[in-house]
């Protein structure tokens, strides 16, 4: 039997769990992390690569930004296309200098994991949590298994950063929260390719054949997406067909798409999900355990890290001031940003995906919104400030 004792037991070694552990450590608060997957699996998962200004600032605050600064790519705008007409939304000009950074989520995880283990802190991979007990007391515990051996973590608080399918949300009493969910009638076919990006900034494109997005990961790796039907399958999309379709949907006069070897492709359904209570007793949820947003707005990882900021500040208050005030308001504080991110992600999804017949009433509404972005500095600023991430002070008003 493995018996561990710590102040905060963390389930999940993804962005939420790792950021929380480092933040607490900075203030002398102990934690132990459990992760059901192997280290290679966690660090190899293909995920988002867009860091809001807030996330960049937090990495620097934690002293973990060196590789991001060296290898990441700052973007000061985004390009939006509709029926082949392209406009640019300049971030810095419209937000007082705030920008986004393109730096893969798995690179962030590698940095945080290496730094954590380098300090001889406890992180158990291949250690699934099976039960969280006594969350309505001041001594909850996490029951887990590690390489065939059972274990218990005794702690003051449990932070469930274990994703949509994790144990954390399942442990909340069902009467303690309401669920909100929306499924969209389309999915994303995403690829990673060994090819120099054909753009220096992200391109979102509406086309009568469906949405397309040109993102990037590095100077030699491109990330691109296509809108497909929910019932579609990868075997329907050989590499040549993917590149041909991307070239059509992203195409504008005087611009061409470069193609290259595709080394990863998958289809992801588009959905929104959240609950309206992210805590119960001494159990707190952060990240995908509490909410999912469609990837159109680039909010998933950034929203998880915003949760962590509020949770970490509450825990620090508890240990330094013996105050539960911030922890008791954790859900109330976090949900302000969650709902804002849900609305913005829905807005971007509805604006650029083909939702009805080309030329229909719905299409004309989408086009009117796009045209307004190009003529109204105020409307463009609204998109820019949401895209780069609203300052935390915005939600304190």
QUIFEN-V464134 format. One record per residue. N is the residue number from 1. RES is the residue in three letters. OMEGA is omega as a letter, one per 40 degrees, with the letter a starting at -180 (* if undefined). Layout:
# QUIFEN-V464134
n = [N N]
res = [RES RES]
omega = [OMEGA OMEGA]
This chain:
# QUIFEN-V464134
n = [1 2 3 4 5 6 7 8 9 10 11 12 13 14 15 16 17 18 19 20 21 22 23 24 25 26 27 28 29 30 31 32 33 34 35 36 37 38 39 40 41 42 43 44 45 46 47 48 49 50 51 52 53 54 55 56 57 58 59 60 61 62 63 64 65 66 67 68 69 70 71 72 73 74 75 76 77 78 79 80 81 82 83 84 85 86 87 88 89 90 91 92 93 94 95 96 97 98 99 100 101 102 103 104 105 106 107 108 109 110 111 112 113 114 115 116 117 118 119 120 121 122 123 124 125 126 127 128 129 130 131 132 133 134 135 136 137 138 139 140 141 142 143 144 145 146 147 148 149 150 151 152 153 154 155 156 157 158 159 160 161 162 163 164 165 166 167 168 169 170 171 172 173 174 175 176 177 178 179 180 181 182 183 184 185 186 187 188 189 190 191 192 193 194 195 196 197 198 199 200 201 202 203 204 205 206 207 208 209 210 211 212 213 214 215 216 217 218 219 220 221 222 223 224 225 226 227 228 229 230 231 232 233 234 235 236 237 238 239 240 241 242 243 244 245 246 247 248 249 250 251 252 253 254 255 256 257 258 259 260 261 262 263 264 265 266 267 268 269 270 271 272 273 274 275 276 277 278 279 280 281 282 283 284 285 286 287 288 289 290 291 292 293 294 295 296 297 298 299 300 301 302 303 304 305 306 307 308 309 310 311 312 313 314 315 316 317 318 319 320 321 322 323 324 325 326 327 328 329 330 331 332 333 334 335 336 337 338 339 340 341 342 343 344 345 346 347 348 349 350 351 352 353 354 355 356 357 358 359 360 361 362 363 364 365 366 367 368 369 370 371 372 373 374 375 376 377 378 379 380 381 382 383 384 385 386 387 388 389 390 391 392 393 394 395 396 397]
res = [UNK UNK UNK UNK UNK UNK UNK UNK UNK UNK UNK UNK UNK UNK UNK UNK UNK UNK UNK UNK UNK UNK UNK UNK UNK UNK UNK UNK UNK UNK UNK UNK UNK UNK UNK UNK UNK UNK UNK UNK UNK UNK UNK UNK UNK UNK UNK UNK UNK UNK UNK UNK UNK UNK UNK UNK UNK UNK UNK UNK UNK UNK UNK UNK UNK UNK UNK UNK UNK UNK UNK UNK UNK UNK UNK UNK UNK UNK UNK UNK UNK UNK UNK UNK UNK UNK UNK UNK UNK UNK UNK UNK UNK UNK UNK UNK UNK UNK UNK UNK UNK UNK UNK UNK UNK UNK UNK UNK UNK UNK UNK UNK UNK UNK UNK UNK UNK UNK UNK UNK UNK UNK UNK UNK UNK UNK UNK UNK UNK UNK UNK UNK UNK UNK UNK UNK UNK UNK UNK UNK UNK UNK UNK UNK UNK UNK UNK UNK UNK UNK UNK UNK UNK UNK UNK UNK UNK UNK UNK UNK UNK UNK UNK UNK UNK UNK UNK UNK UNK UNK UNK UNK UNK UNK UNK UNK UNK UNK UNK UNK UNK UNK UNK UNK UNK UNK UNK UNK UNK UNK UNK UNK UNK UNK UNK UNK UNK UNK UNK UNK UNK UNK UNK UNK UNK UNK UNK UNK UNK UNK UNK UNK UNK UNK UNK UNK UNK UNK UNK UNK UNK UNK UNK UNK UNK UNK UNK UNK UNK UNK UNK UNK UNK UNK UNK UNK UNK UNK UNK UNK UNK UNK UNK UNK UNK UNK UNK UNK UNK UNK UNK UNK UNK UNK UNK UNK UNK UNK UNK UNK UNK UNK UNK UNK UNK UNK UNK UNK UNK UNK UNK UNK UNK UNK UNK UNK UNK UNK UNK UNK UNK UNK UNK UNK UNK UNK UNK UNK UNK UNK UNK UNK UNK UNK UNK UNK UNK UNK UNK UNK UNK UNK UNK UNK UNK UNK UNK UNK UNK UNK UNK UNK UNK UNK UNK UNK UNK UNK UNK UNK UNK UNK UNK UNK UNK UNK UNK UNK UNK UNK UNK UNK UNK UNK UNK UNK UNK UNK UNK UNK UNK UNK UNK UNK UNK UNK UNK UNK UNK UNK UNK UNK UNK UNK UNK UNK UNK UNK UNK UNK UNK UNK UNK UNK UNK UNK UNK UNK UNK UNK UNK UNK UNK UNK UNK UNK UNK UNK UNK UNK UNK UNK UNK UNK UNK UNK UNK UNK UNK UNK UNK UNK UNK UNK UNK UNK UNK]
omega = [i i a i a i a i a i i a i a a a a i a a i a i a i a i a a i i a i i a a i i a i a a a a i a a i a i i i i a i a a i i i a a a a a a i a a a a a i i a i i a a a i a i i a i a i a a a a a a a i i a i i i a a i a i i a i a a i i a a a i i i i a i a i a a a i a a i a i a i i i i i i i i a i a a i a i a i i i a i a i i i i a i a a a a a a i a i i a i a a i i i a i i a a i i i i a i i a i i i a i a i i a i i a i i a i i a i i i i a i a i a a i i a a i i i i i a a a a a i a i a a a i a i a i a i a a a i a i a i a i i i a i a i i a i a i i a i i i i a i a a i a i i a i i i a i a a i i i a a a i a a a a i i a i i a i a a a a i i i i a a a a a a i a a i i a a a a a a a i i a i i i i a a i i i a i a a a i i a a a i a a i i i a i i a i i a i a i a a a i a i i i i i a a i a a i a i a a a a i a *]
